[in-house]
Amino acid sequence: MRIDPDVRPQLLDLRSSAGDADQARWAALCGRSAGLEGEADAAARAIIADVRARGDAAVLEHTLRLEGRRLVASEIEVDAATRRAGAARVAAPLRAALGLAAANIRRFHETQRPRDSGLEGPDSALVSRVGPLRRVAVYAPGGTAAYPSSVLMAAIPAKVAGVDEVLLLTPRPSDVVLLAAELAGVDRVFAIGGAQAIAAAALGTSAVPRVDKIVGPGNAYVTAAKRQVFGLCDIDGIAGPSEILILADRGADPRLCAADLLAQAEHDRLACAALVTDHAPLAAAVAAALSEQLGDLPRREIAAAALRDHGALVIVEDRAAMIAAAEAYAPEHLELLVEEPDLMVPSLRSAGAIFVGPWTPEAAGDYTAGPSHVLPTAGAARFASPLGVWDFVKYTSVLRLGPQALAAQAGAIVEIARAEGLEAHARAVLIRQERGR
């Protein structure tokens, strides 16, 4: 099947000042965002307000209106027998594959358990006490967009952290998602989705208990709702479309580059897939490989649209320029198909996950390697981290001062308090000093 050249990623040459237009296009790609405002915001805001006012009745009404599913209140939560039956229907090969993934994810995240820290002296103790959240919700798209891997990648770190109760929110829960929930140790499953599910978990209803945190990917309405309920509960972040940046040099196999670009592009028409190379002939070879591999790709229309609208093949001067480009783009997934990739890793600080060498495809990170595939997108890798055990714990400061320790600080406390005009603060210390005399 012939692929129209128009579906290929844009070619950008950043090697000289003559390419000012290309520099501007690259800057625009680097400046992408998950969208802090959008048309989904108004709809999500109205749904949240309705759920706040009417609880489960609103959740059921919006589920019928938006999804065409008529539920009654007793069907919002999936009972244990239905969960077990659905999980049991999954074919043995897929069951084994998900079991392997779950084991690897759990083993990796067990290394992330944090510990208390602090200082202890003869008359004082200052501790950062760490403990798990009580209840969290994992959101997973349902139906034809079911992603059991996302259930594993979000719920297992929560269980490793020691969260008391993990809920799964998923519309039309499929058998494979129910199996993933069982493997991950999910405590309760709710057959609701969209902004109404986010609102129910953040606010609490008769059927859905209020949670401390909501994590997991969703569509624009789910993302908008998560952003708006932040403060009622915590969220993992603002998710944008999936993305990959590949750094490749003259030794890279163009077929691997194309395959990994397409593995991201097939997710969504908005997915971002880009390659940066210091070897111009590679860009042309990758473009040809993309056309060839798109030919029989089942999701070729989605992948082609993503490549055309959000993809790029970028030519730079040298290895240092490749690193600079990666830092500017701050990708969710960064793949290194270069000579001596390990030497490049320490210089790369702005990536959600780094895939080192030709035997580490991004697909392994999506499914079985172990680290969570819930990663910062849209440039947020500059300041945000992958989902991990640390997302499901909170820290509490515990302070204990004895009389000598307070006496050593009393003068400074009084001076600072009075400088800020807070005399009661100063007196709270002075009264204690008087008692100690």
C-alpha positions, 0 to 999 in steps of 0.5 A, spaced: 500 500 500 502 506 497 503 511 503 502 519 501 508 523 503 504 528 506 503 523 512 511 523 513 513 527 519 516 534 518 523 535 516 527 540 520 534 542 519 537 546 525 544 546 523 545 553 521 542 560 522 539 559 515 534 554 518 530 560 522 524 557 520 525 550 522 528 553 529 521 556 530 517 550 528 522 546 533 521 551 538 513 550 537 514 543 538 518 544 544 513 549 547 507 544 547 503 543 553 497 539 556 492 544 555 491 548 561 484 550 558 480 547 553 473 546 551 472 540 556 473 544 562 466 547 562 463 541 561 467 537 566 466 543 571 458 543 570 458 535 571 462 536 578 457 541 580 452 536 578 455 530 582 456 535 588 449 537 588 446 530 586 451 525 588 449 518 585 443 520 581 448 525 577 453 520 576 448 515 573 444 521 569 451 523 565 453 516 564 446 515 560 447 521 557 454 521 555 455 513 554 448 510 552 449 506 558 443 505 563 445 503 570 442 503 577 445 505 583 447 498 585 450 497 578 455 502 580 460 497 583 462 491 580 461 485 585 466 480 587 463 474 583 462 478 577 470 480 577 472 473 579 468 471 573 471 476 568 478 475 570 477 467 569 475 468 562 481 471 560 485 466 555 491 463 558 497 466 554 494 473 556 493 471 563 501 469 563 503 475 560 500 480 565 502 475 570 509 476 568 508 484 567 505 484 574 511 481 578 516 485 574 512 491 576 511 489 583 519 487 584 521 494 581 517 498 586 518 494 592 525 498 591 522 504 592 519 504 599 521 510 603 523 511 610 523 516 616 528 521 616 530 526 621 535 528 626 535 526 634 539 530 639 539 529 647 533 534 648 530 534 641 527 529 636 525 532 629 522 527 624 519 526 617 514 521 618 512 517 612 506 513 611 501 511 606 495 514 603 488 511 606 484 511 599 486 512 592 482 511 585 486 509 579 482 511 573 483 506 567 479 507 560 474 502 558 471 498 552 475 498 546 480 503 549 481 498 555 489 498 557 490 493 563 497 495 563 495 502 566 491 498 571 498 494 573 502 500 572 498 505 577 495 500 582 501 496 584 505 502 586 499 504 590 499 497 594 506 496 595 506 503 598 501 500 603 495 504 601 489 501 605 484 501 599 485 502 592 479 503 587 479 502 580 474 507 576 473 504 569 467 504 564 464 498 561 470 494 565 472 488 560 475 481 562 482 483 561 481 489 565 478 485 571 484 480 571 489 486 571 485 489 577 485 482 581 493 481 579 494 488 582 490 487 588 485 492 587 480 492 592 474 495 589 472 496 582 466 501 579 463 501 572 463 508 571 468 513 567 468 520 565 468 526 569 462 524 573 467 518 575 472 523 577 467 527 581 464 522 585 471 519 587 473 526 589 467 528 592 464 522 595 457 519 594 453 514 597 456 508 592 463 511 591 467 513 597 471 519 597 479 518 596 485 522 597 488 521 590 486 520 583 491 517 578 491 514 571 490 516 564 484 519 561 481 523 555 480 530 555 474 530 560 477 526 565 483 530 565 479 537 565 476 534 571 482 531 575 485 538 574 479 541 577 478 537 583 485 538 585 485 540 592 479 536 594 484 530 593 491 530 590 492 527 583 498 525 579 499 530 574 496 533 568 496 528 562 497 530 555 498 525 549 503 520 549 510 522 546 517 519 544 523 522 542 529 518 539 536 520 539 539 516 533 546 517 530 549 514 523 549 507 526 542 506 528 537 502 524 532 506 521 527 500 521 528 500 529 527 508 529 521 507 524 518 502 529 519 505 535 516 512 532 510 508 530 509 505 536 507 511 539 504 514 533 499 509 533 496 511 540 492 517 538 492 522 533 495 527 537 501 523 539 508 526 538 513 522 535 520 525 533 527 523 531 533 527 532 539 525 529 546 528 527 546 524 520 542 527 515 541 520 511 538 517 517 532 522 516 531 520 509 532 512 511 527 513 517 522 516 513 522 511 507 521 506 513 515 509 516 512 509 509 513 502 508 511 500 515 505 504 515 503 500 509 500 494 513 499 497 520 492 496 523 492 503 526 495 506 520 490 512 519 491 514 526 499 513 526 499 517 519 495 523 522 500 523 528 506 523 524 503 528 519 501 533 525 505 532 531 511 528 528 518 531 526 525 528 523 530 533 526 537 534 523 542 537 528 550 538 528 553 533 533 552 529 539 552 535 543 546 538 539 542 532 540 543 532 547 540 540 547 534 538 543 532 532 548 533 537 554 529 542 550 523 537 548 523 534 555 519 528 552 515 523 556 519 517 553 526 518 550 530 513 546 537 512 545 539 509 539 546 512 539 553 509 540 555 508 547 549 510 549 550 510 557 555 515 556 549 520 554 545 518 560 548 523 565 547 529 561 539 527 560 535 530 566 529 532 562 525 525 560 520 521 564 523 515 562 530 513 558 531 507 554 538 505 553 540 502 547 537 498 541 535 492 545 530 497 550 524 498 546 519 503 549 514 498 548 518 494 554 517 500 558 509 500 557 508 493 559 513 488 562 520 492 564 518 494 571 518 502 572 511 505 571 509 507 564 505 513 567 510 518 566 510 526 565 508 529 558 507 535 554 514 538 557 512 536 564 518 532 565 522 538 566 520 538 573 515 532 574 517 524 575 514 517 573 508 515 578 512 511 583 511 509 590 512 516 593 506 518 589 502 514 594 505 516 601 505 523 605 510 525 610 508 528 617 513 532 621 514 530 628 517 535 632 519 534 640 523 539 644 525 539 651 526 545 655 534 545 653 532 545 646 527 550 646 531 555 651 537 554 645 532 557 640 527 562 644 531 568 643 531 567 636 524 565 636 522 571 640 526 576 635 523 573 629 516 573 631 516 580 633 519 582 627 513 579 623 508 583 628 506 576 631 507 578 639 503 572 641 508 567 638 513 570 642 509 570 648 508 562 647 515 561 648 516 566 653 511 563 658 514 557 657 521 560 659 518 563 665 515 556 667 522 553 667 525 558 672 
